[in-house]
């Protein structure tokens, strides 16, 4: 792992007093989400694990905190004219929701490819939606243009002291509910959440280690912290933290207050998301699973410590969620596709199915392939999707098929 550069001591524009003031300012208007101990995850990881359920906010993400803290500090003239932001995600919804509550007009500029469901959700809170450009950068540039032309107040999703102070209230609540936490693992996109939480954690009486986590495909703050030049780009499950350039302001906080930034791959993110649904019965988006993904990936580093993990959001497309869960079932052996070579004669499939029956395995789908195969004309390949209890059960099925002289292979996931 690269050695991080020495920290540069400099005054930061957000203090613990600012975070406490934000907590008082937004009290009663955002959900004071629970911080709960997870016995199962603690047993699984060897750490004492606490989860902060920010996915239970009204808009299903922590972003409401910073957005509301910012809106409440605008003067009457700025409130009357309205605010503008560029966002295709949780910041848009948080700002739109609280803007509507407070009677502040909200304009959100989104890239044209933004999924319709996100546009509809944001619009449902009363925001004016402007679709512009193909990328976030295009939308951002247009939002700054409209800011000048219409004399609106721009609300940055992370690089703003008011936003940072609002997000820091997450850590205040966690440490009030579980003061024994000695390590926080926090997702990093632009860096607003970990910046505010680090201010709050460092302002207490106990030493709390602050660990950031990014998707391996988007190591922007990792690069900044360690002086590396790893590439940023690709399709990640954690789209909420897929940021190519960290904030200039938030980078100052991370360099001064964060102990390390870790990277997690897509498989760990999928595993963590699935575990949270199975164990905690809670739905998170990819970014919301990043903290647990880091704990799973770097287990020895955290063993024996008391960990606080923020489930920062729960806005995930249902089709994507279903896909992740099915892939997890396949990796665990509970869902499998077996490729079996048969002779093309009456009863061939019946005899194979009888072995599945003997082993107590449920057949879900059967696919015959006679034409597009390299086998002889009288041969065929059958793919059988099946459901088993666990990996050991699947292994017993494969062994039984081979004992009956069938050529069988497991179709693996990437």
FENWO-V834122 format. One line per field, one symbol per residue. burial: + if it has 16 or more other ideal C-beta (glycine too) atoms within 10 Angstrom, else -. A space follows every 50 residues. Layout:
burial: ???
This chain:
burial: ---+-------+-+-+-+++-++-++--++--+-+--+--+--++-++++ +++++-+-++++++++++++++-+----+--++++++++++++++++++- ---++++++++--+---++-++--+-+-+--++--+--++-++--++--- -++++++++++++++++++++++++-++--++++++++++++++++++++ +++----+++++++++++++++++++-----+---++++++++--++-++ ++++++++-+++++-++++++++++++--+-+++++++++++++++++-- -+--++++++++++++----+--++-++-++-++++++-+-+------+- -+--++--+-+------------------+++-+++-+----++--++-+ +----+-+------
